[in-house]
Amino acid sequence: MTDNIDFTKTRNKIKHEIALGYRIFAKLGWGDLGDGHISGRDPERTDCFWLLDGNTAFINASPERLVLIDSFGKVVDGQGVPNLPAYYIHWPILNARPELTSVAHTHTPSGTPFSAEARTFDLITQEACYFVDDHAVFDDEEVQVLSTDCGKRIAKSLGRNKGLILRNHGLLTVGESVRQSVSLFVLMERVAEAHLLTNGRAQPISHNAAHFAKQDLDTPEQSTHSFANLVAHHLGEDYWGSKFPQ
């Protein structure tokens, strides 16, 4: 039921978290070439989603610099231009997964090189437990996504999972909230980093132990906690509830 939803309040919260997510990515040194995107489905126009204006740097993200993209890739609200590669990837995923609110993707120091191995993660760290039986590989050479047809193949490879390794391209996460997709992305990058650093020498965690850990770790409350800590550490606590500088 949506009768009791305050669409304006919910929309403002989603847009605020998207802008925070972009700035967190920027503080982590990601997306400095504009190579990435974080989306948030509009709570009222559920076939549309919010993204950062294609000409705005991640570090300058604010709710006012987001644009609403419809199912045809057109800007229907906000001032700016669409990020078409984001549309090609995000719209098919959000269309296929109506329970989702957000998709996050960017090119990272560990995720991108790990993706060149075209394989799933081993269970070698606590963070890897978040993704046990919950991530997949998009094993496809179309690294330059130029159509929603490719996006539909990405969505099919993702399936019902929370994470996807895009072969030779990087990492992608999804969430029922923006804070979930962003915090999961940071975790996924850490898992990729652990693989590169251990170079196949790590002692794995058992499948049962990983699932036991996942039950405690992978919760909406933990996503909120992780996201709040990312904001406080990289941006400052004032950003959590304040307006952004223009």
C-alpha positions as CSV (number, residue, x, y, z in Angstrom):
1,M,0.0,0.0,0.0
2,T,1.3,3.5,-0.9
3,D,-1.7,5.6,0.3
4,N,0.1,6.6,3.5
5,I,3.5,7.3,1.9
6,D,4.8,10.9,2.1
7,F,6.3,10.9,-1.3
8,T,8.1,14.2,-0.9
9,K,9.7,13.2,2.3
10,T,10.7,9.8,1.0
11,R,12.0,11.3,-2.3
12,N,14.1,13.9,-0.4
13,K,15.7,11.2,1.8
14,I,16.5,9.0,-1.3
15,K,18.1,12.0,-3.1
16,H,20.1,13.0,0.0
17,E,21.5,9.5,0.3
18,I,22.4,9.4,-3.4
19,A,24.3,12.6,-3.1
20,L,26.1,11.3,0.0
21,G,27.0,8.1,-1.8
22,Y,28.6,10.0,-4.7
23,R,30.6,12.1,-2.3
24,I,31.7,9.1,-0.3
25,F,32.9,7.5,-3.6
26,A,34.8,10.7,-4.4
27,K,36.5,10.8,-1.0
28,L,37.6,7.2,-1.5
29,G,39.2,8.3,-4.7
30,W,36.7,6.6,-7.0
31,G,34.9,8.0,-10.0
32,D,37.3,10.9,-10.6
33,L,36.8,10.5,-14.3
34,G,33.0,10.3,-13.9
35,D,33.2,6.6,-14.4
36,G,30.4,5.3,-12.2
37,H,26.9,6.0,-11.0
38,I,24.5,5.5,-8.0
39,S,20.7,5.4,-8.6
40,G,17.6,5.7,-6.5
41,R,14.2,4.8,-7.6
42,D,11.6,7.5,-7.3
43,P,9.0,6.4,-4.7
44,E,6.0,7.8,-6.6
45,R,7.1,7.5,-10.3
46,T,8.5,4.0,-9.8
47,D,9.5,3.6,-13.4
48,C,11.9,6.5,-13.0
49,F,15.1,6.9,-11.0
50,W,17.4,9.6,-9.8
51,L,21.0,10.0,-10.9
52,L,23.7,12.7,-10.7
53,D,23.7,15.1,-13.6
54,G,26.1,13.7,-16.2
55,N,28.2,16.9,-16.1
56,T,28.7,17.1,-12.3
57,A,31.7,15.7,-10.6
58,F,31.1,13.2,-7.8
59,I,32.7,15.5,-5.2
60,N,30.1,18.2,-6.1
61,A,27.1,16.0,-5.8
62,S,24.0,17.4,-4.0
63,P,20.3,16.7,-4.2
64,E,19.8,19.7,-6.4
65,R,22.2,18.3,-9.0
66,L,20.3,15.1,-9.5
67,V,18.1,14.4,-12.5
68,L,15.1,12.1,-12.7
69,I,15.5,9.6,-15.6
70,D,12.5,7.9,-17.2
71,S,12.3,4.5,-18.9
72,F,13.4,6.0,-22.2
73,G,16.5,7.6,-20.7
74,K,15.1,11.1,-20.8
75,V,15.4,13.7,-18.0
76,V,11.9,14.4,-16.7
77,D,12.8,16.4,-13.6
78,G,15.8,18.3,-12.4
79,Q,18.3,20.4,-14.3
80,G,21.1,18.6,-16.2
81,V,21.8,15.8,-18.7
82,P,21.4,12.1,-18.4
83,N,24.3,9.7,-17.8
84,L,23.4,7.3,-20.6
85,P,25.7,4.4,-19.6
86,A,24.1,4.6,-16.2
87,Y,20.6,4.4,-17.8
88,Y,21.6,1.4,-19.9
89,I,22.7,-0.5,-16.8
90,H,20.4,0.8,-14.1
91,W,17.0,0.8,-15.8
92,P,17.0,-2.9,-16.8
93,I,18.0,-3.9,-13.3
94,L,15.4,-1.8,-11.6
95,N,12.8,-2.8,-14.1
96,A,13.6,-6.5,-13.5
97,R,13.8,-6.1,-9.7
98,P,10.8,-4.0,-8.4
99,E,11.8,-4.6,-4.8
100,L,15.1,-2.7,-5.3
101,T,15.6,1.0,-4.8
102,S,19.2,1.5,-5.8
103,V,22.1,0.3,-8.0
104,A,25.8,1.3,-7.4
105,H,28.7,0.9,-9.7
106,T,32.1,2.6,-10.3
107,H,35.6,1.6,-11.3
108,T,37.9,0.9,-8.3
109,P,41.5,0.0,-7.7
110,S,40.8,-3.6,-6.6
111,G,37.4,-4.4,-8.1
112,T,38.3,-3.6,-11.7
113,P,41.5,-5.8,-11.8
114,F,39.8,-8.6,-9.8
115,S,36.9,-8.5,-12.4
116,A,39.4,-9.4,-15.1
117,E,39.7,-12.9,-13.5
118,A,36.0,-13.4,-14.4
119,R,35.2,-15.4,-11.2
120,T,33.3,-15.2,-8.0
121,F,34.8,-14.5,-4.6
122,D,36.3,-17.1,-2.3
123,L,35.1,-17.0,1.3
124,I,38.4,-15.5,2.7
125,T,37.2,-12.6,4.9
126,Q,34.4,-11.5,7.1
127,E,33.3,-9.1,4.4
128,A,33.1,-11.9,1.9
129,C,30.4,-13.5,4.0
130,Y,28.0,-10.8,3.0
131,F,28.2,-12.2,-0.5
132,V,28.0,-15.9,0.1
133,D,25.6,-17.4,-2.5
134,D,24.6,-13.8,-3.2
135,H,26.8,-12.6,-6.1
136,A,27.5,-13.6,-9.7
137,V,29.6,-12.9,-12.7
138,F,28.6,-11.1,-15.9
139,D,30.9,-13.0,-18.2
140,D,30.6,-10.9,-21.3
141,E,33.1,-8.8,-23.4
142,E,30.8,-5.9,-23.8
143,V,32.6,-3.7,-21.3
144,Q,31.4,-0.5,-23.0
145,V,27.7,-0.7,-22.3
146,L,25.9,1.1,-25.2
147,S,22.3,-0.2,-25.0
148,T,19.6,-1.5,-22.7
149,D,20.0,-4.8,-24.4
150,C,23.4,-5.2,-22.7
151,G,21.8,-3.9,-19.5
152,K,19.2,-6.6,-19.7
153,R,21.9,-9.3,-20.0
154,I,23.6,-7.7,-16.9
155,A,20.2,-7.9,-15.1
156,K,19.8,-11.5,-16.1
157,S,23.3,-12.4,-14.8
158,L,22.6,-10.5,-11.5
159,G,19.5,-12.6,-11.0
160,R,18.3,-12.3,-7.4
161,N,21.8,-11.5,-6.0
162,K,23.0,-8.4,-4.3
163,G,26.4,-8.2,-6.1
164,L,27.7,-8.7,-9.6
165,I,31.2,-8.8,-11.0
166,L,31.3,-7.3,-14.4
167,R,34.0,-9.1,-16.3
168,N,37.0,-6.8,-17.2
169,H,34.9,-3.9,-15.9
170,G,34.3,-3.8,-12.2
171,L,31.8,-4.3,-9.4
172,L,28.1,-3.6,-9.1
173,T,25.8,-3.8,-6.1
174,V,22.1,-3.4,-5.5
175,G,19.9,-2.6,-2.5
176,E,16.5,-2.0,-1.2
177,S,17.8,1.4,-0.1
178,V,20.6,3.7,-1.3
179,R,22.5,3.2,1.9
180,Q,22.5,-0.5,1.4
181,S,23.8,-0.5,-2.2
182,V,26.5,2.0,-1.3
183,S,27.7,0.2,1.9
184,L,27.6,-3.1,0.1
185,F,29.7,-1.7,-2.7
186,V,32.4,-0.5,-0.3
187,L,32.4,-4.0,1.3
188,M,32.6,-5.7,-2.1
189,E,35.6,-3.6,-3.0
190,R,37.3,-4.6,0.2
191,V,36.7,-8.3,-0.7
192,A,38.3,-7.8,-4.1
193,E,41.2,-6.1,-2.4
194,A,41.7,-9.0,0.0
195,H,41.8,-11.4,-3.0
196,L,44.5,-9.4,-4.7
197,L,46.6,-9.0,-1.5
198,T,46.4,-12.7,-0.5
199,N,47.2,-13.9,-4.0
200,G,45.5,-17.3,-3.6
201,R,47.2,-18.1,-0.2
202,A,44.2,-17.3,2.1
203,Q,42.7,-20.0,4.4
204,P,39.0,-20.1,3.4
205,I,36.0,-19.9,5.7
206,S,33.6,-22.8,5.5
207,H,30.3,-22.4,3.6
208,N,28.3,-23.0,6.8
209,A,30.3,-20.5,8.9
210,A,30.0,-17.9,6.1
211,H,26.2,-18.3,6.1
212,F,26.1,-18.0,9.9
213,A,28.0,-14.7,9.8
214,K,25.9,-13.4,7.0
215,Q,22.7,-13.8,9.0
216,D,24.1,-11.4,11.6
217,L,25.9,-9.0,9.3
218,D,23.5,-8.5,6.3
219,T,20.6,-6.6,7.9
220,P,19.0,-3.2,7.1
221,E,20.2,-2.0,10.5
222,Q,23.8,-2.9,9.7
223,S,23.5,-1.1,6.3
224,T,22.3,2.1,8.1
225,H,25.1,1.8,10.6
226,S,27.8,1.3,8.0
227,F,26.5,4.1,5.8
228,A,26.3,6.5,8.7
229,N,29.9,5.7,9.6
230,L,31.0,6.2,6.0
231,V,29.4,9.6,6.0
232,A,30.9,10.6,9.4
233,H,34.4,9.4,8.5
234,H,34.6,10.8,5.0
235,L,32.3,13.7,5.0
236,G,31.6,14.7,8.6
237,E,28.6,14.1,10.7
238,D,26.9,17.4,9.7
239,Y,26.3,16.0,6.2
240,W,23.9,13.4,7.5
241,G,21.0,15.8,8.0
242,S,22.2,19.1,6.7
243,K,22.0,20.8,3.4
244,F,24.8,20.5,0.9
245,P,27.1,23.3,-0.1
246,Q,26.2,24.6,-3.6
